[in-house]
Amino acid sequence: MCQNCTATTSSTETQPSAGALLFVYGTLRRGFENHEAYLRHARFIGTAVTWDKFALFLDDFPYLNKTPAVSSVVGEIYQVDDRSLRHIDFLEGHPEQYRREPIIVIAEQGRKYSAWAYFYPEPRGKLIVSGDYLDGVKP
């Protein structure tokens, strides 16, 4: 499942050109510290939320967990090349710290995509009930 994590292929959904799709929910989003270094050359597909409910925690970094299933998580989808994906894997400590796994996300106008996301193996920090990293970093 999710060999390259690309868009699904129904008539209401788009199929981007070659490249892996990556769902980002924290410091890789536009306007945050890791975006320019890791995603400035990636193709922005759009904002999205996860199809399934997850738990988003914030400590020194954002942590996405499969449990408890609290809310859909808000983020952005990017089309990345293999080199960029390897660099982001290194940033995230995949597979020793975070683990990159396939998920389904819903973009604007209801388009569904299969994309990679980074999960942390255990809950850590304060739960962001809304599922939006922006709500956790507000002063």
N, C-alpha and C positions, 0 to 999 in steps of 0.2 A: 504494500500500500504506500502511496506517495513517493514513488521513485524520485521524481523531480518536484513534486508538489506543484501542480499546475491547475489552472482553472478547470472546473467541471465543464461539460459540453452540452448543456441543454440550450434550447433556442433563445432563452432569455439571459444567457450568461456569455461572457466574453472569454476568449482564449488568447492570452498574450503570447508573444513570440517566445522562442526558446529561452530558458533560464529558470532557476528555482524561484518559487514564491516564498517570501518570508514575512510572517506577521510579527510586528514589534509592538511592545506595550509600555516600554519604560524609557531608559536613557538613549535608546536608538531612534526614538521618535523625533520628528522635526522640532528644532528649538532646544534640544537637550545636548549635553556634552559629547555623546558618542556619535551623534548623527553625522556630522561633517566628516569625521575621520573614517567612518565605515560605510556610509550610505550615500555620500554626495554624488556618486556616479550611478547609483541604482535608479531604476525606473519606478517612480511612485505610481502605484495602481489606484490607491484611494484609502480612505478611512474605512474601518470595519469593526465589527464586534464578533466575538466567538459564538459559534452555534451552540456549543455546550456551555454549561456554567462551570466556572472554576473559582479559585480563591486567589486574589492578588494581595500580596503582603508587601510592606515596605519597612526596611530596616536601613542598612547602609546602601542597599540597592533594592530594586523591585524584585520580588520573587513570585513566580506563577506556580501554583500547586493545583493538582487535580482534585484534592479534597481540602476542606469541605466544598461542595458545589454551591457557591454563594450567588454568583451573578455572571452574566456575560462580561467579558473583558473587552475594553475599548483599546483600539490601537490603529496601526497603519499597515498596509500591505505594500511590499516592494518586490520587484523582480531583480534578482541578484545573479551575477555570474558565479562560477565555481570558485574563482579566486577570492571574491568578496565573502562568499559563504565560509570558506576555510578561515579567513581572517576573523570573521565574527564567531566561528566555532572556538577559535583560540581565545578571543575576548571573554566568551562565556564559560570557558573551561570545559567545553563539551569533549568527551562524555563524563568526565570525572566529577564536575560540579553541576552545572546545568546540563540537561539532556535535551537535545533537539528531537522533537517528535512531530508527527503530522497531526493537524487539526483542520476542522472546517470553520471558515469565517464567512460572515455575511457583510458584503460591501454595500455602498450606496445603491439604491434602486433594487435591493434584494438579491444582487448577484452573489452566488456562492463560489467560494474558492477553497481548494485544498492547499494549505500552506504549512511551512515549518514554523514551529514556535519553540521557545526554550523554557523548559520546566525545571524547577528546583525540586529535589526529592522530598523535602519536608517543609512544613510551615515554619516561617521565620519572620519575626517582626510584627508590625501592626497590620491588621486586616483592613484593606480598603474595600468597604462594603459595596461601593458603587461600581467597582471594577475598573475605574479610570485612574491611572497614575497621576493625572493632573490634580485630582482631588486630594491625593496624599502629599503632594509637594507644595501646596498652597500654604503661605505663612499663617 
